[in-house]
Amino acid sequence: MTDFFVGIGFVLVIEGLLWAAFPHMAMRFLQIASETPEQQLRTSGIIALALGVLIIWFVRG
């Protein structure tokens, strides 16, 4: 469970860094995402999820 919370912390650090250092770019990313078809966002999310699981599997394995 500790690793889970560390992972959540890393996500928050990376996201916070994006908003703190590059707020204009972050707003542009949100605009692009809102114009992207839902199916493409879903597919990208599934790919990111699978890649994350593979990274964790290799690091922990």
mmCIF file of the N, C-alpha and C atoms, coordinates in Angstrom:
data_MODEL
# 
_entry.id   MODEL 
# 
loop_
_atom_site.group_PDB 
_atom_site.id 
_atom_site.type_symbol 
_atom_site.label_atom_id 
_atom_site.label_alt_id 
_atom_site.label_comp_id 
_atom_site.label_asym_id 
_atom_site.label_entity_id 
_atom_site.label_seq_id 
_atom_site.pdbx_PDB_ins_code 
_atom_site.Cartn_x 
_atom_site.Cartn_y 
_atom_site.Cartn_z 
_atom_site.occupancy 
_atom_site.B_iso_or_equiv 
_atom_site.pdbx_formal_charge 
_atom_site.auth_seq_id 
_atom_site.auth_comp_id 
_atom_site.auth_asym_id 
_atom_site.auth_atom_id 
_atom_site.pdbx_PDB_model_num 
ATOM 1   N N  . MET A 1 1  ? 0.816   -1.188 0.000   1.00 0.00 ? 1  MET A N  1 
ATOM 2   C CA . MET A 1 1  ? 0.000   0.000  0.000   1.00 0.00 ? 1  MET A CA 1 
ATOM 3   C C  . MET A 1 1  ? 0.863   1.256  0.000   1.00 0.00 ? 1  MET A C  1 
ATOM 4   N N  . THR A 1 2  ? 2.028   1.161  0.607   1.00 0.00 ? 2  THR A N  1 
ATOM 5   C CA . THR A 1 2  ? 2.954   2.289  0.627   1.00 0.00 ? 2  THR A CA 1 
ATOM 6   C C  . THR A 1 2  ? 3.356   2.681  -0.791  1.00 0.00 ? 2  THR A C  1 
ATOM 7   N N  . ASP A 1 3  ? 3.656   1.675  -1.628  1.00 0.00 ? 3  ASP A N  1 
ATOM 8   C CA . ASP A 1 3  ? 4.032   1.952  -3.015  1.00 0.00 ? 3  ASP A CA 1 
ATOM 9   C C  . ASP A 1 3  ? 2.909   2.661  -3.768  1.00 0.00 ? 3  ASP A C  1 
ATOM 10  N N  . PHE A 1 4  ? 1.682   2.303  -3.473  1.00 0.00 ? 4  PHE A N  1 
ATOM 11  C CA . PHE A 1 4  ? 0.536   2.948  -4.118  1.00 0.00 ? 4  PHE A CA 1 
ATOM 12  C C  . PHE A 1 4  ? 0.534   4.442  -3.807  1.00 0.00 ? 4  PHE A C  1 
ATOM 13  N N  . PHE A 1 5  ? 0.724   4.800  -2.552  1.00 0.00 ? 5  PHE A N  1 
ATOM 14  C CA . PHE A 1 5  ? 0.707   6.207  -2.166  1.00 0.00 ? 5  PHE A CA 1 
ATOM 15  C C  . PHE A 1 5  ? 1.925   6.953  -2.712  1.00 0.00 ? 5  PHE A C  1 
ATOM 16  N N  . VAL A 1 6  ? 3.063   6.281  -2.808  1.00 0.00 ? 6  VAL A N  1 
ATOM 17  C CA . VAL A 1 6  ? 4.233   6.891  -3.432  1.00 0.00 ? 6  VAL A CA 1 
ATOM 18  C C  . VAL A 1 6  ? 3.943   7.174  -4.904  1.00 0.00 ? 6  VAL A C  1 
ATOM 19  N N  . GLY A 1 7  ? 3.296   6.238  -5.575  1.00 0.00 ? 7  GLY A N  1 
ATOM 20  C CA . GLY A 1 7  ? 2.916   6.431  -6.978  1.00 0.00 ? 7  GLY A CA 1 
ATOM 21  C C  . GLY A 1 7  ? 1.973   7.615  -7.156  1.00 0.00 ? 7  GLY A C  1 
ATOM 22  N N  . ILE A 1 8  ? 0.981   7.726  -6.276  1.00 0.00 ? 8  ILE A N  1 
ATOM 23  C CA . ILE A 1 8  ? 0.056   8.866  -6.309  1.00 0.00 ? 8  ILE A CA 1 
ATOM 24  C C  . ILE A 1 8  ? 0.844   10.164 -6.098  1.00 0.00 ? 8  ILE A C  1 
ATOM 25  N N  . GLY A 1 9  ? 1.787   10.137 -5.190  1.00 0.00 ? 9  GLY A N  1 
ATOM 26  C CA . GLY A 1 9  ? 2.621   11.310 -4.934  1.00 0.00 ? 9  GLY A CA 1 
ATOM 27  C C  . GLY A 1 9  ? 3.412   11.723 -6.162  1.00 0.00 ? 9  GLY A C  1 
ATOM 28  N N  . PHE A 1 10 ? 3.984   10.756 -6.875  1.00 0.00 ? 10 PHE A N  1 
ATOM 29  C CA . PHE A 1 10 ? 4.734   11.067 -8.086  1.00 0.00 ? 10 PHE A CA 1 
ATOM 30  C C  . PHE A 1 10 ? 3.833   11.695 -9.151  1.00 0.00 ? 10 PHE A C  1 
ATOM 31  N N  . VAL A 1 11 ? 2.636   11.168 -9.294  1.00 0.00 ? 11 VAL A N  1 
ATOM 32  C CA . VAL A 1 11 ? 1.696   11.741 -10.257 1.00 0.00 ? 11 VAL A CA 1 
ATOM 33  C C  . VAL A 1 11 ? 1.406   13.192 -9.902  1.00 0.00 ? 11 VAL A C  1 
ATOM 34  N N  . LEU A 1 12 ? 1.163   13.468 -8.625  1.00 0.00 ? 12 LEU A N  1 
ATOM 35  C CA . LEU A 1 12 ? 0.872   14.833 -8.196  1.00 0.00 ? 12 LEU A CA 1 
ATOM 36  C C  . LEU A 1 12 ? 2.077   15.764 -8.401  1.00 0.00 ? 12 LEU A C  1 
ATOM 37  N N  . VAL A 1 13 ? 3.282   15.270 -8.161  1.00 0.00 ? 13 VAL A N  1 
ATOM 38  C CA . VAL A 1 13 ? 4.483   16.072 -8.382  1.00 0.00 ? 13 VAL A CA 1 
ATOM 39  C C  . VAL A 1 13 ? 4.617   16.435 -9.860  1.00 0.00 ? 13 VAL A C  1 
ATOM 40  N N  . ILE A 1 14 ? 4.467   15.467 -10.726 1.00 0.00 ? 14 ILE A N  1 
ATOM 41  C CA . ILE A 1 14 ? 4.611   15.715 -12.163 1.00 0.00 ? 14 ILE A CA 1 
ATOM 42  C C  . ILE A 1 14 ? 3.526   16.663 -12.654 1.00 0.00 ? 14 ILE A C  1 
ATOM 43  N N  . GLU A 1 15 ? 2.292   16.425 -12.245 1.00 0.00 ? 15 GLU A N  1 
ATOM 44  C CA . GLU A 1 15 ? 1.200   17.306 -12.668 1.00 0.00 ? 15 GLU A CA 1 
ATOM 45  C C  . GLU A 1 15 ? 1.377   18.710 -12.092 1.00 0.00 ? 15 GLU A C  1 
ATOM 46  N N  . GLY A 1 16 ? 1.756   18.799 -10.847 1.00 0.00 ? 16 GLY A N  1 
ATOM 47  C CA . GLY A 1 16 ? 1.981   20.109 -10.239 1.00 0.00 ? 16 GLY A CA 1 
ATOM 48  C C  . GLY A 1 16 ? 3.110   20.865 -10.919 1.00 0.00 ? 16 GLY A C  1 
ATOM 49  N N  . LEU A 1 17 ? 4.160   20.154 -11.311 1.00 0.00 ? 17 LEU A N  1 
ATOM 50  C CA . LEU A 1 17 ? 5.274   20.773 -12.021 1.00 0.00 ? 17 LEU A CA 1 
ATOM 51  C C  . LEU A 1 17 ? 4.808   21.340 -13.360 1.00 0.00 ? 17 LEU A C  1 
ATOM 52  N N  . LEU A 1 18 ? 3.989   20.589 -14.069 1.00 0.00 ? 18 LEU A N  1 
ATOM 53  C CA . LEU A 1 18 ? 3.460   21.063 -15.350 1.00 0.00 ? 18 LEU A CA 1 
ATOM 54  C C  . LEU A 1 18 ? 2.687   22.370 -15.168 1.00 0.00 ? 18 LEU A C  1 
ATOM 55  N N  . TRP A 1 19 ? 1.779   22.403 -14.183 1.00 0.00 ? 19 TRP A N  1 
ATOM 56  C CA . TRP A 1 19 ? 0.962   23.600 -13.963 1.00 0.00 ? 19 TRP A CA 1 
ATOM 57  C C  . TRP A 1 19 ? 1.786   24.765 -13.419 1.00 0.00 ? 19 TRP A C  1 
ATOM 58  N N  . ALA A 1 20 ? 2.783   24.486 -12.590 1.00 0.00 ? 20 ALA A N  1 
ATOM 59  C CA . ALA A 1 20 ? 3.594   25.556 -12.010 1.00 0.00 ? 20 ALA A CA 1 
ATOM 60  C C  . ALA A 1 20 ? 4.577   26.145 -13.025 1.00 0.00 ? 20 ALA A C  1 
ATOM 61  N N  . ALA A 1 21 ? 5.207   25.304 -13.817 1.00 0.00 ? 21 ALA A N  1 
ATOM 62  C CA . ALA A 1 21 ? 6.250   25.757 -14.721 1.00 0.00 ? 21 ALA A CA 1 
ATOM 63  C C  . ALA A 1 21 ? 5.726   26.202 -16.086 1.00 0.00 ? 21 ALA A C  1 
ATOM 64  N N  . PHE A 1 22 ? 4.661   25.553 -16.560 1.00 0.00 ? 22 PHE A N  1 
ATOM 65  C CA . PHE A 1 22 ? 4.171   25.818 -17.911 1.00 0.00 ? 22 PHE A CA 1 
ATOM 66  C C  . PHE A 1 22 ? 2.644   25.928 -17.944 1.00 0.00 ? 22 PHE A C  1 
ATOM 67  N N  . PRO A 1 23 ? 2.053   26.887 -17.247 1.00 0.00 ? 23 PRO A N  1 
ATOM 68  C CA . PRO A 1 23 ? 0.590   26.955 -17.198 1.00 0.00 ? 23 PRO A CA 1 
ATOM 69  C C  . PRO A 1 23 ? -0.049  27.189 -18.570 1.00 0.00 ? 23 PRO A C  1 
ATOM 70  N N  . HIS A 1 24 ? 0.596   27.978 -19.425 1.00 0.00 ? 24 HIS A N  1 
ATOM 71  C CA . HIS A 1 24 ? 0.023   28.225 -20.753 1.00 0.00 ? 24 HIS A CA 1 
ATOM 72  C C  . HIS A 1 24 ? -0.027  26.926 -21.568 1.00 0.00 ? 24 HIS A C  1 
ATOM 73  N N  . MET A 1 25 ? 1.055   26.142 -21.495 1.00 0.00 ? 25 MET A N  1 
ATOM 74  C CA . MET A 1 25 ? 1.099   24.877 -22.216 1.00 0.00 ? 25 MET A CA 1 
ATOM 75  C C  . MET A 1 25 ? 0.060   23.902 -21.646 1.00 0.00 ? 25 MET A C  1 
ATOM 76  N N  . ALA A 1 26 ? -0.107  23.893 -20.334 1.00 0.00 ? 26 ALA A N  1 
ATOM 77  C CA . ALA A 1 26 ? -1.095  23.008 -19.719 1.00 0.00 ? 26 ALA A CA 1 
ATOM 78  C C  . ALA A 1 26 ? -2.509  23.364 -20.202 1.00 0.00 ? 26 ALA A C  1 
ATOM 79  N N  . MET A 1 27 ? -2.798  24.662 -20.299 1.00 0.00 ? 27 MET A N  1 
ATOM 80  C CA . MET A 1 27 ? -4.110  25.082 -20.793 1.00 0.00 ? 27 MET A CA 1 
ATOM 81  C C  . MET A 1 27 ? -4.298  24.666 -22.254 1.00 0.00 ? 27 MET A C  1 
ATOM 82  N N  . ARG A 1 28 ? -3.233  24.736 -23.028 1.00 0.00 ? 28 ARG A N  1 
ATOM 83  C CA . ARG A 1 28 ? -3.309  24.310 -24.441 1.00 0.00 ? 28 ARG A CA 1 
ATOM 84  C C  . ARG A 1 28 ? -3.567  22.806 -24.522 1.00 0.00 ? 28 ARG A C  1 
ATOM 85  N N  . PHE A 1 29 ? -2.915  22.021 -23.667 1.00 0.00 ? 29 PHE A N  1 
ATOM 86  C CA . PHE A 1 29 ? -3.162  20.579 -23.637 1.00 0.00 ? 29 PHE A CA 1 
ATOM 87  C C  . PHE A 1 29 ? -4.620  20.277 -23.329 1.00 0.00 ? 29 PHE A C  1 
ATOM 88  N N  . LEU A 1 30 ? -5.196  21.023 -22.379 1.00 0.00 ? 30 LEU A N  1 
ATOM 89  C CA . LEU A 1 30 ? -6.605  20.821 -22.047 1.00 0.00 ? 30 LEU A CA 1 
ATOM 90  C C  . LEU A 1 30 ? -7.501  21.152 -23.232 1.00 0.00 ? 30 LEU A C  1 
ATOM 91  N N  . GLN A 1 31 ? -7.178  22.213 -23.951 1.00 0.00 ? 31 GLN A N  1 
ATOM 92  C CA . GLN A 1 31 ? -7.964  22.597 -25.123 1.00 0.00 ? 31 GLN A CA 1 
ATOM 93  C C  . GLN A 1 31 ? -7.886  21.509 -26.200 1.00 0.00 ? 31 GLN A C  1 
ATOM 94  N N  . ILE A 1 32 ? -6.673  21.014 -26.442 1.00 0.00 ? 32 ILE A N  1 
ATOM 95  C CA . ILE A 1 32 ? -6.495  19.954 -27.438 1.00 0.00 ? 32 ILE A CA 1 
ATOM 96  C C  . ILE A 1 32 ? -7.273  18.708 -27.025 1.00 0.00 ? 32 ILE A C  1 
ATOM 97  N N  . ALA A 1 33 ? -7.201  18.347 -25.745 1.00 0.00 ? 33 ALA A N  1 
ATOM 98  C CA . ALA A 1 33 ? -7.922  17.159 -25.262 1.00 0.00 ? 33 ALA A CA 1 
ATOM 99  C C  . ALA A 1 33 ? -9.423  17.326 -25.426 1.00 0.00 ? 33 ALA A C  1 
ATOM 100 N N  . SER A 1 34 ? -9.943  18.529 -25.193 1.00 0.00 ? 34 SER A N  1 
ATOM 101 C CA . SER A 1 34 ? -11.386 18.741 -25.315 1.00 0.00 ? 34 SER A CA 1 
ATOM 102 C C  . SER A 1 34 ? -11.852 18.644 -26.762 1.00 0.00 ? 34 SER A C  1 
ATOM 103 N N  . GLU A 1 35 ? -10.942 18.842 -27.713 1.00 0.00 ? 35 GLU A N  1 
ATOM 104 C CA . GLU A 1 35 ? -11.286 18.755 -29.136 1.00 0.00 ? 35 GLU A CA 1 
ATOM 105 C C  . GLU A 1 35 ? -11.012 17.374 -29.725 1.00 0.00 ? 35 GLU A C  1 
ATOM 106 N N  . THR A 1 36 ? -10.402 16.498 -28.955 1.00 0.00 ? 36 THR A N  1 
ATOM 107 C CA . THR A 1 36 ? -10.051 15.161 -29.421 1.00 0.00 ? 36 THR A CA 1 
ATOM 108 C C  . THR A 1 36 ? -11.248 14.230 -29.259 1.00 0.00 ? 36 THR A C  1 
ATOM 109 N N  . PRO A 1 37 ? -11.511 13.393 -30.266 1.00 0.00 ? 37 PRO A N  1 
ATOM 110 C CA . PRO A 1 37 ? -12.635 12.445 -30.153 1.00 0.00 ? 37 PRO A CA 1 
ATOM 111 C C  . PRO A 1 37 ? -12.483 11.529 -28.928 1.00 0.00 ? 37 PRO A C  1 
ATOM 112 N N  . GLU A 1 38 ? -13.623 11.204 -28.332 1.00 0.00 ? 38 GLU A N  1 
ATOM 113 C CA . GLU A 1 38 ? -13.633 10.399 -27.110 1.00 0.00 ? 38 GLU A CA 1 
ATOM 114 C C  . GLU A 1 38 ? -12.956 9.050  -27.300 1.00 0.00 ? 38 GLU A C  1 
ATOM 115 N N  . GLN A 1 39 ? -13.191 8.409  -28.432 1.00 0.00 ? 39 GLN A N  1 
ATOM 116 C CA . GLN A 1 39 ? -12.598 7.089  -28.670 1.00 0.00 ? 39 GLN A CA 1 
ATOM 117 C C  . GLN A 1 39 ? -11.074 7.169  -28.726 1.00 0.00 ? 39 GLN A C  1 
ATOM 118 N N  . GLN A 1 40 ? -10.540 8.234  -29.292 1.00 0.00 ? 40 GLN A N  1 
ATOM 119 C CA . GLN A 1 40 ? -9.083  8.402  -29.349 1.00 0.00 ? 40 GLN A CA 1 
ATOM 120 C C  . GLN A 1 40 ? -8.511  8.631  -27.957 1.00 0.00 ? 40 GLN A C  1 
ATOM 121 N N  . LEU A 1 41 ? -9.208  9.405  -27.125 1.00 0.00 ? 41 LEU A N  1 
ATOM 122 C CA . LEU A 1 41 ? -8.771  9.602  -25.742 1.00 0.00 ? 41 LEU A CA 1 
ATOM 123 C C  . LEU A 1 41 ? -8.804  8.288  -24.969 1.00 0.00 ? 41 LEU A C  1 
ATOM 124 N N  . ARG A 1 42 ? -9.863  7.507  -25.178 1.00 0.00 ? 42 ARG A N  1 
ATOM 125 C CA . ARG A 1 42 ? -9.993  6.214  -24.499 1.00 0.00 ? 42 ARG A CA 1 
ATOM 126 C C  . ARG A 1 42 ? -8.855  5.274  -24.906 1.00 0.00 ? 42 ARG A C  1 
ATOM 127 N N  . THR A 1 43 ? -8.566  5.218  -26.213 1.00 0.00 ? 43 THR A N  1 
ATOM 128 C CA . THR A 1 43 ? -7.490  4.360  -26.700 1.00 0.00 ? 43 THR A CA 1 
ATOM 129 C C  . THR A 1 43 ? -6.143  4.793  -26.133 1.00 0.00 ? 43 THR A C  1 
ATOM 130 N N  . SER A 1 44 ? -5.898  6.095  -26.117 1.00 0.00 ? 44 SER A N  1 
ATOM 131 C CA . SER A 1 44 ? -4.649  6.615  -25.545 1.00 0.00 ? 44 SER A CA 1 
ATOM 132 C C  . SER A 1 44 ? -4.542  6.269  -24.063 1.00 0.00 ? 44 SER A C  1 
ATOM 133 N N  . GLY A 1 45 ? -5.649  6.360  -23.350 1.00 0.00 ? 45 GLY A N  1 
ATOM 134 C CA . GLY A 1 45 ? -5.658  6.014  -21.932 1.00 0.00 ? 45 GLY A CA 1 
ATOM 135 C C  . GLY A 1 45 ? -5.346  4.546  -21.695 1.00 0.00 ? 45 GLY A C  1 
ATOM 136 N N  . ILE A 1 46 ? -5.911  3.684  -22.525 1.00 0.00 ? 46 ILE A N  1 
ATOM 137 C CA . ILE A 1 46 ? -5.658  2.244  -22.388 1.00 0.00 ? 46 ILE A CA 1 
ATOM 138 C C  . ILE A 1 46 ? -4.190  1.942  -22.673 1.00 0.00 ? 46 ILE A C  1 
ATOM 139 N N  . ILE A 1 47 ? -3.626  2.590  -23.690 1.00 0.00 ? 47 ILE A N  1 
ATOM 140 C CA . ILE A 1 47 ? -2.210  2.387  -24.012 1.00 0.00 ? 47 ILE A CA 1 
ATOM 141 C C  . ILE A 1 47 ? -1.325  2.869  -22.862 1.00 0.00 ? 47 ILE A C  1 
ATOM 142 N N  . ALA A 1 48 ? -1.639  4.039  -22.301 1.00 0.00 ? 48 ALA A N  1 
ATOM 143 C CA . ALA A 1 48 ? -0.863  4.566  -21.175 1.00 0.00 ? 48 ALA A CA 1 
ATOM 144 C C  . ALA A 1 48 ? -0.967  3.645  -19.968 1.00 0.00 ? 48 ALA A C  1 
ATOM 145 N N  . LEU A 1 49 ? -2.156  3.134  -19.711 1.00 0.00 ? 49 LEU A N  1 
ATOM 146 C CA . LEU A 1 49 ? -2.359  2.212  -18.595 1.00 0.00 ? 49 LEU A CA 1 
ATOM 147 C C  . LEU A 1 49 ? -1.518  0.951  -18.773 1.00 0.00 ? 49 LEU A C  1 
ATOM 148 N N  . ALA A 1 50 ? -1.561  0.370  -19.982 1.00 0.00 ? 50 ALA A N  1 
ATOM 149 C CA . ALA A 1 50 ? -0.794  -0.849 -20.256 1.00 0.00 ? 50 ALA A CA 1 
ATOM 150 C C  . ALA A 1 50 ? 0.708   -0.584 -20.131 1.00 0.00 ? 50 ALA A C  1 
ATOM 151 N N  . LEU A 1 51 ? 1.163   0.558  -20.638 1.00 0.00 ? 51 LEU A N  1 
ATOM 152 C CA . LEU A 1 51 ? 2.575   0.900  -20.531 1.00 0.00 ? 51 LEU A CA 1 
ATOM 153 C C  . LEU A 1 51 ? 2.990   1.062  -19.070 1.00 0.00 ? 51 LEU A C  1 
ATOM 154 N N  . GLY A 1 52 ? 2.149   1.702  -18.282 1.00 0.00 ? 52 GLY A N  1 
ATOM 155 C CA . GLY A 1 52 ? 2.439   1.859  -16.855 1.00 0.00 ? 52 GLY A CA 1 
ATOM 156 C C  . GLY A 1 52 ? 2.531   0.522  -16.138 1.00 0.00 ? 52 GLY A C  1 
ATOM 157 N N  . VAL A 1 53 ? 1.609   -0.377 -16.446 1.00 0.00 ? 53 VAL A N  1 
ATOM 158 C CA . VAL A 1 53 ? 1.645   -1.709 -15.827 1.00 0.00 ? 53 VAL A CA 1 
ATOM 159 C C  . VAL A 1 53 ? 2.920   -2.444 -16.226 1.00 0.00 ? 53 VAL A C  1 
ATOM 160 N N  . LEU A 1 54 ? 3.302   -2.359 -17.491 1.00 0.00 ? 54 LEU A N  1 
ATOM 161 C CA . LEU A 1 54 ? 4.535   -3.019 -17.941 1.00 0.00 ? 54 LEU A CA 1 
ATOM 162 C C  . LEU A 1 54 ? 5.772   -2.449 -17.252 1.00 0.00 ? 54 LEU A C  1 
ATOM 163 N N  . ILE A 1 55 ? 5.831   -1.142 -17.110 1.00 0.00 ? 55 ILE A N  1 
ATOM 164 C CA . ILE A 1 55 ? 6.972   -0.527 -16.419 1.00 0.00 ? 55 ILE A CA 1 
ATOM 165 C C  . ILE A 1 55 ? 7.063   -1.018 -14.988 1.00 0.00 ? 55 ILE A C  1 
ATOM 166 N N  . ILE A 1 56 ? 5.931   -1.014 -14.289 1.00 0.00 ? 56 ILE A N  1 
ATOM 167 C CA . ILE A 1 56 ? 5.915   -1.483 -12.893 1.00 0.00 ? 56 ILE A CA 1 
ATOM 168 C C  . ILE A 1 56 ? 6.310   -2.954 -12.833 1.00 0.00 ? 56 ILE A C  1 
ATOM 169 N N  . TRP A 1 57 ? 5.789   -3.752 -13.751 1.00 0.00 ? 57 TRP A N  1 
ATOM 170 C CA . TRP A 1 57 ? 6.096   -5.187 -13.778 1.00 0.00 ? 57 TRP A CA 1 
ATOM 171 C C  . TRP A 1 57 ? 7.594   -5.419 -13.967 1.00 0.00 ? 57 TRP A C  1 
ATOM 172 N N  . PHE A 1 58 ? 8.209   -4.677 -14.912 1.00 0.00 ? 58 PHE A N  1 
ATOM 173 C CA . PHE A 1 58 ? 9.646   -4.866 -15.139 1.00 0.00 ? 58 PHE A CA 1 
ATOM 174 C C  . PHE A 1 58 ? 10.479  -4.376 -13.957 1.00 0.00 ? 58 PHE A C  1 
ATOM 175 N N  . VAL A 1 59 ? 10.093  -3.262 -13.375 1.00 0.00 ? 59 VAL A N  1 
ATOM 176 C CA . VAL A 1 59 ? 10.847  -2.724 -12.241 1.00 0.00 ? 59 VAL A CA 1 
ATOM 177 C C  . VAL A 1 59 ? 10.727  -3.637 -11.031 1.00 0.00 ? 59 VAL A C  1 
ATOM 178 N N  . ARG A 1 60 ? 9.531   -4.148 -10.781 1.00 0.00 ? 60 ARG A N  1 
ATOM 179 C CA . ARG A 1 60 ? 9.289   -5.009 -9.610  1.00 0.00 ? 60 ARG A CA 1 
ATOM 180 C C  . ARG A 1 60 ? 9.728   -6.450 -9.849  1.00 0.00 ? 60 ARG A C  1 
ATOM 181 N N  . GLY A 1 61 ? 9.831   -6.851 -11.110 1.00 0.00 ? 61 GLY A N  1 
ATOM 182 C CA . GLY A 1 61 ? 10.152  -8.241 -11.430 1.00 0.00 ? 61 GLY A CA 1 
ATOM 183 C C  . GLY A 1 61 ? 11.586  -8.481 -11.371 1.00 0.00 ? 61 GLY A C  1 
# 
